[in-house]
Amino acid sequence: MRIKLILLILIITSCSPRYKTLIQNTKEEPLSEKEEILVINNESSLDLEKASFIAEIKGPNKKFYESPKSITKGCGYTEIINDFKLESRKFGANIISIYNLKKPNSLNNCYKLKAKLYKSFDSNLLESINQYNNSRMVSKLDKDSDYAIVYLYRPSAITAMVVKFDIYLDNNTLITNLKNGDKTSYKIKDFGVHTFTAINQKGQKKEFSLDIKKGQEYYLRCGIDVAYPYAVAQFSHIDNITGDKEFNKIK
């Protein structure tokens, strides 16, 4: 009992240079790479009471932003979620429940997340999580549409506001010149994996791949990667509900 109480005390110990452990309730064996890690966003009301609470983490921490020279990872939503999955796997947890999400703003291009990690192999719970996540990716396109749409957008920010990004599809088709506070939509009829490349005025590139499927919509948020001394693009694949709101805010 005493050991458990000690583990439950609010502490700040490093689980990686970018992330911190707030609470560790139990020590579990790490999960294999074959185990799927599911993510629930902070708007979910799914009941995780029957799942085992493992730990609570947050990040990226502030020091990461202040010392980017030795770190090449960015802090877009997709990158951070991928990192959270790695951390969750180390803790032996297969569910990430985000309870606090700070989006980038005009002064800070980074996402910051706090999440609780759980472990459960209840098939009903895992299916409910998958159904919830799928519901947030539902396309508004007609089911008989013979194309897909990719929405590219860049919310206004003071940081690197004069930098422009040429956005290419598969390195050969120029889609747009994405400026600060700009957006565009692009229709695709060639389905499968495509690579989107953003190139700044210095010729620096950042790539992001998507598996494009017929009749689907994809929202790509273009931010600024703070891990580089000059403004390099940072793509984040956002769920359709959130992406639609953010896209339509840009006039």
N, C-alpha and C positions, 0 to 999 in steps of 0.2 A: 504493500500500500504506500509506504513511504517513497519507494522508488518511483511509483506512478505519479505521486504528487510532485516530485521533483521534475519529472518529465513534463508535467502540465504547467509548470511555472513559466510565465512569459519570459522568453529569452531571445537573444539575438545572436545566433551563431551562424557562421558562414556555411552554406551548402554548395556554393560555387562563388567565383569572383563577382558574378552579376546578381546573385540571389541570396536571400537570407531566410533562415528558418525562424519562425516565430514560436511555434509550439511543435513538439514531437511527442505524440501520445504513446505510440508503440513502435517497437523496432521489428520490421518485417524483412524477409529476404527480398532482394531486388527481383523485379519481374523480368522475364526473358523478352527479347525483342519481338517475339511472336505475339505477345499479349497486346491487345488493342487498348489504347488509352483514350477514354472518352472525356469530352469537355462540356461542361454546362455553363452557360453565360450567367451574368448577374441578374438577368431578368427572369430566369427560370424559377418556377415554384414547385419543382419536383421534390418529393419527400425522400431524403437520404437517411432518415432516422435508423433504418435497419442496416445501413452500410457501416462498416467499421471506420471510424475516424482515425487517420494515421498521423497527419501533420498539417501544418499551416505555413505557407511560404509567401514571400513578396519579392517584387523586383521589376525591372533592374534597379539596383541601388544607386544612390546619387553619385558615388565615387566613380561609377562607370562612365557617367557623362563627362566628368571633369578630367578623366585620364583616358582619352580615346586612342592615344598614339599606339599603345601596345595591344589594343583590342580591335579586331576587324568586324565584329558582329554589330549589326544595327539594332534598333529598338522599335521596329515596326511590329504590328500586332501578330502577323504570321510568324516572325522570327521568335518573338517572346513565347507564343503558344508552343512552338516546337521545343523551346528550351524548357518550358514548364513540363512538357511530356517527358523529357529526359530526366528531370528532377523527380517527377512522380514515379517513374520506373525505378529509380535508385531507392526510393522510400518503400517500394513494394505496393504502391497504390495504383489503381487503374481508373479512378474517376477524379477529375479536377473540377471543383465547383468554385467558379469565380464569384466573389462576393463584393469586390470593389475594383472598379476599372476607371482609371483616369485617362481620358483621351488626350491626344495632342491638342495644343492650343496655339494661339498666334505667337507665343514666346518659346514654347517647348514642343519639339516635334516628336517626342517619345511617348509611347504608351507605358503606363505603370499599372501593375496588377497585384491584387492580393487574392489568394485562393486557399481553399481547404482541400486536402487530399484524402480520398476515401478508398476503401477496398471492398469490393463486392463482386460475386460471380452469380448473383441472382439474375437469371435470364429475363424475368419480367421487368426488373429495374433497368437492366442494360438495354432492353428493347424500348422501354419508355424514353430513355435518354436519346437513343437513335431516332425515334419518331419525332421527338421535340426538335432535335437539330435539323432533321430533314424538313420539318415544317417551316423553318426559317430560311430555307433555300428554295422554296417553291417559286417557280417562274410565273410571271404575269403573261407570258406569251401564249398565244393560242396553241393548243396541243398538236395541231396540224402544221405548225410553222416549220418551214424547211431551212431554218437558219437559227443561229444563236446570237446574242448581243453581249458585248463586253463594254461595261461602263468604266471609263477611266476618269478619275477626278483628283484634283489637288486643292484642298482647302487653303484659304488665305493664311499666310503666316509671315511674320516679320523676318524670321530667319531665312536667309538666302532668297529673299523675295524677288531679286532681279535675275535669278538663275532660271533658265528655260531648259526644258527637256524635249528632245526629239524622240518620239516614241515609235519604234519600229516593230512590225510583226515578222518574226522569223528572220530578222536582220536584213530584209530586202524590201519590205513595204512600209513606207512612212505613213503612220496613222494620223499623227497630229504633232504640233509643237505645243507642249503643255506648259502654260505660264502659271504664275502664282494666282490662285483663285479661279482656275479654269477647269473645264470639264468637256468631255466628248463621249459619244457612243459609237461603237463600231460593230457592224453586222458581219458575221462570219458564216460561210456555207461549207467550208472545208473543215470537217470535224476531226478530232484527235488532239494530240498534244501539240501545243503551239508555245513559242517563246516570245515574250514581250521584252524589248530592250529599250531602256531609257539612256540617252547620251546627252551629257551637258556640254557647255561651250568649250570645255577643255578636252573633250573627247573621252571622258571617263564614262564607263558603262556600268549598268546594273541590269541584271536579267531576272525574269520571273516566268515560270512555266505553268500553263493551265491545260487540263484535259477538257477540251471543248466538246460538249454534247449537244445534239440537235434539240432545239426548243428551249434551251436553258439560258439563264441570265447570269452574268458574273460581274461583281463589283470589285475593281482594283483601285485602292486608295494609294495615291502617290505622295509620299512624304519626303523628308530629308534625312539621310543617314548621317548621324552625328559621329560615326566612327571614322570619318574621313575629314582631312583638313579643309577640303573644298566640298561644296554641296553636291553630293551624289544622291540619286533617286533611291527611294526605299518603297517597295511595293508591299501592300498588305491586302490579302484576299479577305473581304468582309462579307458576312452573311447578308442575304438579299434584303431582309427587313431593315437592318441597320444601314446598309449601303444605300438603299433607296432614299432613306431620310437624309443622309449626309449629301448625297448627290443632288437632291432637289433643293437643298439649302443654298447651293451655289447658283447664283443668278448670272 
